[in-house]
Amino acid sequence: MFTIDLTVKNTAFPISIERKTAEDAEEVYLLIVKAMQTGNPNIVELKSEGKIEKKVAVRTSEISGVQLTQKEGSAAGSGRPPGFFAVAAE
């Protein structure tokens, strides 16, 4: 299972959706990145394929980050904490 997390401005918790295949997850990730770059479409509608079916609509101007991860179990078991991390650009 693959998880796509969206960080939304002025929101404490990310919005998460799940995809069953790597190809589907990559497609959604690229859709969101393109929408963030261009501002089109104005609203992105996403549907989760995880244990719980859910739909979410987000204004692209409010998305500040997107992350794609493969879910292999608990975050504690992977040795990495969940969420984003900063990378210094030179």
MIKE-340863 format. One record per residue (C-alpha): residue number from 1; residue in three letters; x, y, z. Coordinates in Angstrom, 1 decimal, always signed. Example, Ala and Ser with C-alpha at 12.3 -4.5 7.8 and 13.67 -1.06 7.14 Angstrom:
REM MIKE-340863
{node 1,'ala',{+12.3,-4.5,+7.8}}
{node 2,'ser',{+13.7,-1.1,+7.1}}
//
This chain:
REM MIKE-340863
{node 1,'met',{+0.0,+0.0,+0.0}}
{node 2,'phe',{+1.2,+3.5,-0.8}}
{node 3,'thr',{+0.3,+6.7,+1.1}}
{node 4,'ile',{+0.2,+10.2,-0.4}}
{node 5,'asp',{+0.3,+12.9,+2.3}}
{node 6,'leu',{-0.7,+16.5,+1.6}}
{node 7,'thr',{+0.4,+19.3,+3.8}}
{node 8,'val',{-2.2,+22.0,+3.7}}
{node 9,'lys',{-1.5,+25.6,+4.8}}
{node 10,'asn',{-2.8,+26.5,+8.3}}
{node 11,'thr',{-3.6,+22.9,+9.0}}
{node 12,'ala',{-1.9,+20.9,+11.7}}
{node 13,'phe',{-2.4,+17.4,+10.3}}
{node 14,'pro',{-1.7,+16.2,+6.7}}
{node 15,'ile',{-4.4,+14.8,+4.5}}
{node 16,'ser',{-3.6,+11.2,+3.5}}
{node 17,'ile',{-4.9,+9.0,+0.8}}
{node 18,'glu',{-3.8,+5.5,-0.1}}
{node 19,'arg',{-3.2,+3.7,-3.4}}
{node 20,'lys',{-2.8,+0.0,-3.9}}
{node 21,'thr',{-0.1,+0.1,-6.7}}
{node 22,'ala',{+3.1,+2.1,-7.1}}
{node 23,'glu',{+1.9,+3.2,-10.6}}
{node 24,'asp',{-1.4,+4.6,-9.3}}
{node 25,'ala',{+0.4,+6.3,-6.4}}
{node 26,'glu',{+3.0,+7.9,-8.7}}
{node 27,'glu',{+0.3,+9.1,-11.0}}
{node 28,'val',{-1.5,+10.9,-8.1}}
{node 29,'tyr',{+1.7,+12.3,-6.8}}
{node 30,'leu',{+2.6,+13.8,-10.2}}
{node 31,'leu',{-1.0,+15.1,-10.6}}
{node 32,'ile',{-0.6,+17.0,-7.3}}
{node 33,'val',{+2.8,+18.3,-8.1}}
{node 34,'lys',{+1.7,+19.6,-11.5}}
{node 35,'ala',{-1.4,+21.2,-9.9}}
{node 36,'met',{+0.8,+22.9,-7.4}}
{node 37,'gln',{+3.2,+24.2,-10.1}}
{node 38,'thr',{+0.5,+25.5,-12.5}}
{node 39,'gly',{-2.4,+26.3,-10.2}}
{node 40,'asn',{-4.6,+24.3,-12.5}}
{node 41,'pro',{-7.0,+22.7,-11.7}}
{node 42,'asn',{-8.1,+25.1,-9.0}}
{node 43,'ile',{-9.4,+22.2,-6.9}}
{node 44,'val',{-8.0,+18.7,-6.8}}
{node 45,'glu',{-10.4,+15.9,-5.9}}
{node 46,'leu',{-8.8,+12.7,-4.6}}
{node 47,'lys',{-10.2,+9.3,-3.6}}
{node 48,'ser',{-8.5,+6.9,-1.2}}
{node 49,'glu',{-8.2,+3.1,-2.0}}
{node 50,'gly',{-7.2,+2.1,+1.5}}
{node 51,'lys',{-9.1,+0.2,+4.2}}
{node 52,'ile',{-11.5,+3.2,+4.5}}
{node 53,'glu',{-12.9,+4.6,+1.3}}
{node 54,'lys',{-12.8,+8.4,+1.5}}
{node 55,'lys',{-12.9,+11.4,-0.9}}
{node 56,'val',{-11.2,+14.8,-0.4}}
{node 57,'ala',{-11.2,+18.0,-2.4}}
{node 58,'val',{-8.3,+20.5,-1.8}}
{node 59,'arg',{-7.7,+23.9,-3.3}}
{node 60,'thr',{-4.3,+23.7,-5.0}}
{node 61,'ser',{-3.2,+27.1,-3.8}}
{node 62,'glu',{-3.5,+25.8,-0.2}}
{node 63,'ile',{-1.2,+22.7,-0.7}}
{node 64,'ser',{+2.3,+23.4,+0.6}}
{node 65,'gly',{+3.8,+19.9,+0.3}}
{node 66,'val',{+3.2,+16.4,-1.0}}
{node 67,'gln',{+4.9,+13.2,+0.1}}
{node 68,'leu',{+4.7,+9.6,-1.3}}
{node 69,'thr',{+5.6,+6.7,+0.9}}
{node 70,'gln',{+5.3,+2.9,+0.8}}
{node 71,'lys',{+3.4,+1.6,+3.8}}
{node 72,'glu',{+5.1,-1.5,+5.1}}
{node 73,'gly',{+4.0,-1.5,+8.7}}
{node 74,'ser',{+4.3,+1.0,+11.5}}
{node 75,'ala',{+6.5,+4.0,+11.3}}
{node 76,'ala',{+8.3,+2.9,+14.4}}
{node 77,'gly',{+9.3,-0.4,+12.8}}
{node 78,'ser',{+10.9,+1.4,+9.8}}
{node 79,'gly',{+13.3,+3.4,+12.0}}
{node 80,'arg',{+12.0,+6.7,+10.5}}
{node 81,'pro',{+9.5,+9.1,+12.0}}
{node 82,'pro',{+6.4,+9.9,+9.9}}
{node 83,'gly',{+6.1,+13.2,+8.1}}
{node 84,'phe',{+8.4,+15.5,+6.2}}
{node 85,'phe',{+12.0,+16.4,+6.7}}
{node 86,'ala',{+14.0,+19.3,+5.5}}
{node 87,'val',{+16.8,+19.0,+3.0}}
{node 88,'ala',{+19.3,+21.9,+2.7}}
{node 89,'ala',{+19.8,+23.0,-0.9}}
{node 90,'glu',{+23.2,+24.3,-1.9}}
//
